[in-house]
Amino acid sequence: MIGSILPGGVAAAELTVYPEGLQAHPAEEHLISRAVEKRRRDFIGARYCARQALAQLGEPEVPIGKAEDGGPVWPRGIVGSLTHCDGYKAAVLAHKLRFRSIGIDAEPHAQLPDGVLESVSLPSERDWLAAALPGTGLHLDRLLFCAKEATYKAWRPLTGRWLGFEDAHITFTVDEQSAGGAGTFHSDLLIPGNTTDGGTPLTSFDGRWRITDGLILTAIVTS
């Protein structure tokens, strides 16, 4: 599913059904030895997808570590992103020589819980939602949250810094011809985007989104 919103040259793997008997890589078990069962399944499933994506890139299926901020530690020369929610786990990876950063997110296609929208959105974004939501049948408030998560995941590896929900302003286009809902989004970054990789500072990201099979999927792949 997520492959439909990705450019060529990236590898994607996803799970919609958790394989019976799937276990953590032995070298990763210590990272989740005290985790509850749901957390274990999310961790194991997403990293299982990551190793499948590594194989697609012609890379060895190595353990995937965890950084101090909780994000994955990729093998040298690889960029990527993980996501998981109920009924879905995915990984998208690419070679760093071709792509600079990746951010993906998956969320259930359902309304955000009461009170959440106000804490994750800007007033102008809420104004857009108020005008766009009626009659669409789409939970665009959750789409906004999903796009913000993808934005953070693309930002963090390049800057090493936190990006708050209030630090990115997101606008959307909607493909009227798409069954279920799809389109693009643009994330304007509202704080300085100095990076640690020697590249140009970040000012914005462009991504794609899709709603299908009860899921919202967002992806940013930056060259």
C-alpha positions as protocol buffer text, in pm:
chain_id: "A"
residue {
  index: 1
  type: MET
  ca { x: 0 y: 0 z: 0 }
}
residue {
  index: 2
  type: ILE
  ca { x: 266 y: 251 z: 96 }
}
residue {
  index: 3
  type: GLY
  ca { x: 456 y: 181 z: -226 }
}
residue {
  index: 4
  type: SER
  ca { x: 191 y: 373 z: -419 }
}
residue {
  index: 5
  type: ILE
  ca { x: 306 y: 705 z: -264 }
}
residue {
  index: 6
  type: LEU
  ca { x: 680 y: 649 z: -295 }
}
residue {
  index: 7
  type: PRO
  ca { x: 924 y: 747 z: -573 }
}
residue {
  index: 8
  type: GLY
  ca { x: 1138 y: 495 z: -755 }
}
residue {
  index: 9
  type: GLY
  ca { x: 1465 y: 393 z: -598 }
}
residue {
  index: 10
  type: VAL
  ca { x: 1334 y: 326 z: -248 }
}
residue {
  index: 11
  type: ALA
  ca { x: 1252 y: -11 z: -91 }
}
residue {
  index: 12
  type: ALA
  ca { x: 933 y: -71 z: 106 }
}
residue {
  index: 13
  type: ALA
  ca { x: 803 y: -364 z: 306 }
}
residue {
  index: 14
  type: GLU
  ca { x: 484 y: -385 z: 510 }
}
residue {
  index: 15
  type: LEU
  ca { x: 280 y: -621 z: 726 }
}
residue {
  index: 16
  type: THR
  ca { x: -97 y: -623 z: 761 }
}
residue {
  index: 17
  type: VAL
  ca { x: -104 y: -961 z: 936 }
}
residue {
  index: 18
  type: TYR
  ca { x: 149 y: -1041 z: 1206 }
}
residue {
  index: 19
  type: PRO
  ca { x: 327 y: -1366 z: 1111 }
}
residue {
  index: 20
  type: GLU
  ca { x: 273 y: -1647 z: 1357 }
}
residue {
  index: 21
  type: GLY
  ca { x: 584 y: -1715 z: 1561 }
}
residue {
  index: 22
  type: LEU
  ca { x: 769 y: -1401 z: 1449 }
}
residue {
  index: 23
  type: GLN
  ca { x: 1044 y: -1327 z: 1702 }
}
residue {
  index: 24
  type: ALA
  ca { x: 1289 y: -1046 z: 1762 }
}
residue {
  index: 25
  type: HIS
  ca { x: 1632 y: -1065 z: 1605 }
}
residue {
  index: 26
  type: PRO
  ca { x: 1857 y: -1208 z: 1878 }
}
residue {
  index: 27
  type: ALA
  ca { x: 2072 y: -895 z: 1876 }
}
residue {
  index: 28
  type: GLU
  ca { x: 1764 y: -676 z: 1929 }
}
residue {
  index: 29
  type: GLU
  ca { x: 1595 y: -870 z: 2207 }
}
residue {
  index: 30
  type: HIS
  ca { x: 1767 y: -674 z: 2484 }
}
residue {
  index: 31
  type: LEU
  ca { x: 1605 y: -356 z: 2352 }
}
residue {
  index: 32
  type: ILE
  ca { x: 1254 y: -486 z: 2429 }
}
residue {
  index: 33
  type: SER
  ca { x: 1316 y: -739 z: 2705 }
}
residue {
  index: 34
  type: ARG
  ca { x: 1092 y: -546 z: 2945 }
}
residue {
  index: 35
  type: ALA
  ca { x: 836 y: -423 z: 2692 }
}
residue {
  index: 36
  type: VAL
  ca { x: 467 y: -514 z: 2703 }
}
residue {
  index: 37
  type: GLU
  ca { x: 339 y: -747 z: 2432 }
}
residue {
  index: 38
  type: LYS
  ca { x: 194 y: -475 z: 2205 }
}
residue {
  index: 39
  type: ARG
  ca { x: 519 y: -281 z: 2213 }
}
residue {
  index: 40
  type: ARG
  ca { x: 713 y: -597 z: 2138 }
}
residue {
  index: 41
  type: ARG
  ca { x: 497 y: -678 z: 1835 }
}
residue {
  index: 42
  type: ASP
  ca { x: 526 y: -324 z: 1700 }
}
residue {
  index: 43
  type: PHE
  ca { x: 904 y: -326 z: 1743 }
}
residue {
  index: 44
  type: ILE
  ca { x: 955 y: -676 z: 1601 }
}
residue {
  index: 45
  type: GLY
  ca { x: 715 y: -629 z: 1310 }
}
residue {
  index: 46
  type: ALA
  ca { x: 857 y: -296 z: 1197 }
}
residue {
  index: 47
  type: ARG
  ca { x: 1217 y: -419 z: 1212 }
}
residue {
  index: 48
  type: TYR
  ca { x: 1119 y: -738 z: 1029 }
}
residue {
  index: 49
  type: CYS
  ca { x: 993 y: -510 z: 751 }
}
residue {
  index: 50
  type: ALA
  ca { x: 1318 y: -311 z: 767 }
}
residue {
  index: 51
  type: ARG
  ca { x: 1527 y: -623 z: 705 }
}
residue {
  index: 52
  type: GLN
  ca { x: 1308 y: -715 z: 410 }
}
residue {
  index: 53
  type: ALA
  ca { x: 1363 y: -366 z: 269 }
}
residue {
  index: 54
  type: LEU
  ca { x: 1739 y: -396 z: 325 }
}
residue {
  index: 55
  type: ALA
  ca { x: 1737 y: -719 z: 125 }
}
residue {
  index: 56
  type: GLN
  ca { x: 1556 y: -540 z: -160 }
}
residue {
  index: 57
  type: LEU
  ca { x: 1842 y: -288 z: -164 }
}
residue {
  index: 58
  type: GLY
  ca { x: 2097 y: -568 z: -183 }
}
residue {
  index: 59
  type: GLU
  ca { x: 2212 y: -509 z: 174 }
}
residue {
  index: 60
  type: PRO
  ca { x: 2263 y: -768 z: 450 }
}
residue {
  index: 61
  type: GLU
  ca { x: 1969 y: -820 z: 687 }
}
residue {
  index: 62
  type: VAL
  ca { x: 2143 y: -686 z: 997 }
}
residue {
  index: 63
  type: PRO
  ca { x: 2002 y: -595 z: 1340 }
}
residue {
  index: 64
  type: ILE
  ca { x: 1848 y: -249 z: 1365 }
}
residue {
  index: 65
  type: GLY
  ca { x: 1955 y: -67 z: 1678 }
}
residue {
  index: 66
  type: LYS
  ca { x: 1776 y: 206 z: 1870 }
}
residue {
  index: 67
  type: ALA
  ca { x: 1904 y: 560 z: 1925 }
}
residue {
  index: 68
  type: GLU
  ca { x: 1872 y: 752 z: 2250 }
}
residue {
  index: 69
  type: ASP
  ca { x: 1566 y: 932 z: 2114 }
}
residue {
  index: 70
  type: GLY
  ca { x: 1401 y: 598 z: 2031 }
}
residue {
  index: 71
  type: GLY
  ca { x: 1454 y: 615 z: 1656 }
}
residue {
  index: 72
  type: PRO
  ca { x: 1614 y: 336 z: 1452 }
}
residue {
  index: 73
  type: VAL
  ca { x: 1988 y: 322 z: 1390 }
}
residue {
  index: 74
  type: TRP
  ca { x: 2042 y: 235 z: 1025 }
}
residue {
  index: 75
  type: PRO
  ca { x: 2344 y: 64 z: 873 }
}
residue {
  index: 76
  type: ARG
  ca { x: 2604 y: 295 z: 724 }
}
residue {
  index: 77
  type: GLY
  ca { x: 2490 y: 440 z: 393 }
}
residue {
  index: 78
  type: ILE
  ca { x: 2118 y: 378 z: 455 }
}
residue {
  index: 79
  type: VAL
  ca { x: 1835 y: 618 z: 532 }
}
residue {
  index: 80
  type: GLY
  ca { x: 1489 y: 507 z: 628 }
}
residue {
  index: 81
  type: SER
  ca { x: 1180 y: 529 z: 843 }
}
residue {
  index: 82
  type: LEU
  ca { x: 952 y: 293 z: 1034 }
}
residue {
  index: 83
  type: THR
  ca { x: 587 y: 311 z: 1129 }
}
residue {
  index: 84
  type: HIS
  ca { x: 333 y: 96 z: 1305 }
}
residue {
  index: 85
  type: CYS
  ca { x: -28 y: 112 z: 1418 }
}
residue {
  index: 86
  type: ASP
  ca { x: -293 y: -149 z: 1487 }
}
residue {
  index: 87
  type: GLY
  ca { x: -296 y: -392 z: 1195 }
}
residue {
  index: 88
  type: TYR
  ca { x: -9 y: -233 z: 1005 }
}
residue {
  index: 89
  type: LYS
  ca { x: 371 y: -218 z: 1021 }
}
residue {
  index: 90
  type: ALA
  ca { x: 600 y: -79 z: 751 }
}
residue {
  index: 91
  type: ALA
  ca { x: 955 y: 25 z: 668 }
}
residue {
  index: 92
  type: VAL
  ca { x: 1084 y: 239 z: 381 }
}
residue {
  index: 93
  type: LEU
  ca { x: 1460 y: 249 z: 316 }
}
residue {
  index: 94
  type: ALA
  ca { x: 1698 y: 384 z: 53 }
}
residue {
  index: 95
  type: HIS
  ca { x: 2066 y: 440 z: -14 }
}
residue {
  index: 96
  type: LYS
  ca { x: 2196 y: 767 z: 130 }
}
residue {
  index: 97
  type: LEU
  ca { x: 2387 y: 840 z: -190 }
}
residue {
  index: 98
  type: ARG
  ca { x: 2052 y: 888 z: -364 }
}
residue {
  index: 99
  type: PHE
  ca { x: 1817 y: 1016 z: -93 }
}
residue {
  index: 100
  type: ARG
  ca { x: 1882 y: 1244 z: 200 }
}
residue {
  index: 101
  type: SER
  ca { x: 1603 y: 1152 z: 440 }
}
residue {
  index: 102
  type: ILE
  ca { x: 1276 y: 958 z: 466 }
}
residue {
  index: 103
  type: GLY
  ca { x: 977 y: 1002 z: 693 }
}
residue {
  index: 104
  type: ILE
  ca { x: 668 y: 781 z: 690 }
}
residue {
  index: 105
  type: ASP
  ca { x: 367 y: 740 z: 915 }
}
residue {
  index: 106
  type: ALA
  ca { x: 53 y: 528 z: 930 }
}
residue {
  index: 107
  type: GLU
  ca { x: -259 y: 601 z: 1133 }
}
residue {
  index: 108
  type: PRO
  ca { x: -608 y: 453 z: 1152 }
}
residue {
  index: 109
  type: HIS
  ca { x: -855 y: 640 z: 934 }
}
residue {
  index: 110
  type: ALA
  ca { x: -1055 y: 772 z: 1227 }
}
residue {
  index: 111
  type: GLN
  ca { x: -1121 y: 1105 z: 1394 }
}
residue {
  index: 112
  type: LEU
  ca { x: -861 y: 1226 z: 1641 }
}
residue {
  index: 113
  type: PRO
  ca { x: -961 y: 1190 z: 2006 }
}
residue {
  index: 114
  type: ASP
  ca { x: -1125 y: 1497 z: 2161 }
}
residue {
  index: 115
  type: GLY
  ca { x: -876 y: 1770 z: 2247 }
}
residue {
  index: 116
  type: VAL
  ca { x: -587 y: 1634 z: 2042 }
}
residue {
  index: 117
  type: LEU
  ca { x: -633 y: 1852 z: 1733 }
}
residue {
  index: 118
  type: GLU
  ca { x: -581 y: 2173 z: 1929 }
}
residue {
  index: 119
  type: SER
  ca { x: -246 y: 2047 z: 2060 }
}
residue {
  index: 120
  type: VAL
  ca { x: -106 y: 1928 z: 1725 }
}
residue {
  index: 121
  type: SER
  ca { x: -221 y: 2200 z: 1485 }
}
residue {
  index: 122
  type: LEU
  ca { x: -186 y: 2568 z: 1409 }
}
residue {
  index: 123
  type: PRO
  ca { x: -488 y: 2803 z: 1390 }
}
residue {
  index: 124
  type: SER
  ca { x: -453 y: 2832 z: 1011 }
}
residue {
  index: 125
  type: GLU
  ca { x: -452 y: 2451 z: 980 }
}
residue {
  index: 126
  type: ARG
  ca { x: -770 y: 2430 z: 1188 }
}
residue {
  index: 127
  type: ASP
  ca { x: -929 y: 2695 z: 966 }
}
residue {
  index: 128
  type: TRP
  ca { x: -852 y: 2480 z: 662 }
}
residue {
  index: 129
  type: LEU
  ca { x: -999 y: 2173 z: 830 }
}
residue {
  index: 130
  type: ALA
  ca { x: -1317 y: 2360 z: 921 }
}
residue {
  index: 131
  type: ALA
  ca { x: -1365 y: 2451 z: 555 }
}
residue {
  index: 132
  type: ALA
  ca { x: -1250 y: 2121 z: 402 }
}
residue {
  index: 133
  type: LEU
  ca { x: -1400 y: 1856 z: 631 }
}
residue {
  index: 134
  type: PRO
  ca { x: -1775 y: 1888 z: 566 }
}
residue {
  index: 135
  type: GLY
  ca { x: -1899 y: 1635 z: 312 }
}
residue {
  index: 136
  type: THR
  ca { x: -1565 y: 1471 z: 236 }
}
residue {
  index: 137
  type: GLY
  ca { x: -1612 y: 1158 z: 445 }
}
residue {
  index: 138
  type: LEU
  ca { x: -1239 y: 1180 z: 521 }
}
residue {
  index: 139
  type: HIS
  ca { x: -1083 y: 1225 z: 862 }
}
residue {
  index: 140
  type: LEU
  ca { x: -855 y: 1507 z: 756 }
}
residue {
  index: 141
  type: ASP
  ca { x: -774 y: 1594 z: 1117 }
}
residue {
  index: 142
  type: ARG
  ca { x: -600 y: 1257 z: 1149 }
}
residue {
  index: 143
  type: LEU
  ca { x: -436 y: 1312 z: 810 }
}
residue {
  index: 144
  type: LEU
  ca { x: -287 y: 1636 z: 942 }
}
residue {
  index: 145
  type: PHE
  ca { x: -149 y: 1453 z: 1246 }
}
residue {
  index: 146
  type: CYS
  ca { x: -9 y: 1178 z: 1022 }
}
residue {
  index: 147
  type: ALA
  ca { x: 167 y: 1432 z: 797 }
}
residue {
  index: 148
  type: LYS
  ca { x: 317 y: 1606 z: 1101 }
}
residue {
  index: 149
  type: GLU
  ca { x: 458 y: 1274 z: 1222 }
}
residue {
  index: 150
  type: ALA
  ca { x: 616 y: 1205 z: 882 }
}
residue {
  index: 151
  type: THR
  ca { x: 761 y: 1557 z: 883 }
}
residue {
  index: 152
  type: TYR
  ca { x: 926 y: 1500 z: 1220 }
}
residue {
  index: 153
  type: LYS
  ca { x: 1069 y: 1166 z: 1111 }
}
residue {
  index: 154
  type: ALA
  ca { x: 1225 y: 1326 z: 801 }
}
residue {
  index: 155
  type: TRP
  ca { x: 1356 y: 1622 z: 1005 }
}
residue {
  index: 156
  type: ARG
  ca { x: 1512 y: 1451 z: 1306 }
}
residue {
  index: 157
  type: PRO
  ca { x: 1791 y: 1248 z: 1136 }
}
residue {
  index: 158
  type: LEU
  ca { x: 1911 y: 1556 z: 947 }
}
residue {
  index: 159
  type: THR
  ca { x: 1911 y: 1801 z: 1237 }
}
residue {
  index: 160
  type: GLY
  ca { x: 1937 y: 1595 z: 1555 }
}
residue {
  index: 161
  type: ARG
  ca { x: 1676 y: 1826 z: 1703 }
}
residue {
  index: 162
  type: TRP
  ca { x: 1316 y: 1812 z: 1817 }
}
residue {
  index: 163
  type: LEU
  ca { x: 1043 y: 1952 z: 1590 }
}
residue {
  index: 164
  type: GLY
  ca { x: 722 y: 2045 z: 1766 }
}
residue {
  index: 165
  type: PHE
  ca { x: 378 y: 2019 z: 1610 }
}
residue {
  index: 166
  type: GLU
  ca { x: 371 y: 2399 z: 1608 }
}
residue {
  index: 167
  type: ASP
  ca { x: 701 y: 2417 z: 1417 }
}
residue {
  index: 168
  type: ALA
  ca { x: 564 y: 2304 z: 1080 }
}
residue {
  index: 169
  type: HIS
  ca { x: 271 y: 2442 z: 882 }
}
residue {
  index: 170
  type: ILE
  ca { x: 118 y: 2183 z: 649 }
}
residue {
  index: 171
  type: THR
  ca { x: -101 y: 2236 z: 344 }
}
residue {
  index: 172
  type: PHE
  ca { x: -264 y: 1968 z: 133 }
}
residue {
  index: 173
  type: THR
  ca { x: -380 y: 1898 z: -218 }
}
residue {
  index: 174
  type: VAL
  ca { x: -650 y: 1640 z: -282 }
}
residue {
  index: 175
  type: ASP
  ca { x: -663 y: 1422 z: -592 }
}
residue {
  index: 176
  type: GLU
  ca { x: -1032 y: 1426 z: -673 }
}
residue {
  index: 177
  type: GLN
  ca { x: -995 y: 1122 z: -900 }
}
residue {
  index: 178
  type: SER
  ca { x: -853 y: 895 z: -631 }
}
residue {
  index: 179
  type: ALA
  ca { x: -1083 y: 636 z: -480 }
}
residue {
  index: 180
  type: GLY
  ca { x: -1067 y: 663 z: -103 }
}
residue {
  index: 181
  type: GLY
  ca { x: -855 y: 978 z: -100 }
}
residue {
  index: 182
  type: ALA
  ca { x: -500 y: 1069 z: -199 }
}
residue {
  index: 183
  type: GLY
  ca { x: -289 y: 1372 z: -277 }
}
residue {
  index: 184
  type: THR
  ca { x: 19 y: 1568 z: -177 }
}
residue {
  index: 185
  type: PHE
  ca { x: 121 y: 1781 z: 119 }
}
residue {
  index: 186
  type: HIS
  ca { x: 374 y: 2057 z: 178 }
}
residue {
  index: 187
  type: SER
  ca { x: 538 y: 2115 z: 518 }
}
residue {
  index: 188
  type: ASP
  ca { x: 674 y: 2465 z: 571 }
}
residue {
  index: 189
  type: LEU
  ca { x: 928 y: 2457 z: 854 }
}
residue {
  index: 190
  type: LEU
  ca { x: 889 y: 2748 z: 1094 }
}
residue {
  index: 191
  type: ILE
  ca { x: 1220 y: 2716 z: 1280 }
}
residue {
  index: 192
  type: PRO
  ca { x: 1579 y: 2724 z: 1147 }
}
residue {
  index: 193
  type: GLY
  ca { x: 1664 y: 2402 z: 968 }
}
residue {
  index: 194
  type: ASN
  ca { x: 2041 y: 2380 z: 1009 }
}
residue {
  index: 195
  type: THR
  ca { x: 2155 y: 2024 z: 942 }
}
residue {
  index: 196
  type: THR
  ca { x: 2433 y: 1795 z: 1058 }
}
residue {
  index: 197
  type: ASP
  ca { x: 2496 y: 1620 z: 725 }
}
residue {
  index: 198
  type: GLY
  ca { x: 2672 y: 1910 z: 551 }
}
residue {
  index: 199
  type: GLY
  ca { x: 2373 y: 1972 z: 324 }
}
residue {
  index: 200
  type: THR
  ca { x: 2168 y: 2284 z: 276 }
}
residue {
  index: 201
  type: PRO
  ca { x: 1946 y: 2395 z: 566 }
}
residue {
  index: 202
  type: LEU
  ca { x: 1592 y: 2265 z: 560 }
}
residue {
  index: 203
  type: THR
  ca { x: 1307 y: 2502 z: 485 }
}
residue {
  index: 204
  type: SER
  ca { x: 1030 y: 2263 z: 381 }
}
residue {
  index: 205
  type: PHE
  ca { x: 935 y: 1908 z: 286 }
}
residue {
  index: 206
  type: ASP
  ca { x: 703 y: 1774 z: 20 }
}
residue {
  index: 207
  type: GLY
  ca { x: 519 y: 1448 z: 62 }
}
residue {
  index: 208
  type: ARG
  ca { x: 233 y: 1231 z: -53 }
}
residue {
  index: 209
  type: TRP
  ca { x: -63 y: 1081 z: 129 }
}
residue {
  index: 210
  type: ARG
  ca { x: -318 y: 808 z: 70 }
}
residue {
  index: 211
  type: ILE
  ca { x: -621 y: 671 z: 252 }
}
residue {
  index: 212
  type: THR
  ca { x: -693 y: 304 z: 186 }
}
residue {
  index: 213
  type: ASP
  ca { x: -825 y: -2 z: 370 }
}
residue {
  index: 214
  type: GLY
  ca { x: -897 y: 194 z: 685 }
}
residue {
  index: 215
  type: LEU
  ca { x: -548 y: 347 z: 702 }
}
residue {
  index: 216
  type: ILE
  ca { x: -394 y: 688 z: 643 }
}
residue {
  index: 217
  type: LEU
  ca { x: -42 y: 669 z: 498 }
}
residue {
  index: 218
  type: THR
  ca { x: 199 y: 959 z: 457 }
}
residue {
  index: 219
  type: ALA
  ca { x: 550 y: 964 z: 312 }
}
residue {
  index: 220
  type: ILE
  ca { x: 829 y: 1216 z: 262 }
}
residue {
  index: 221
  type: VAL
  ca { x: 1134 y: 1117 z: 59 }
}
residue {
  index: 222
  type: THR
  ca { x: 1393 y: 1394 z: 28 }
}
residue {
  index: 223
  type: SER
  ca { x: 1672 y: 1399 z: -228 }
}
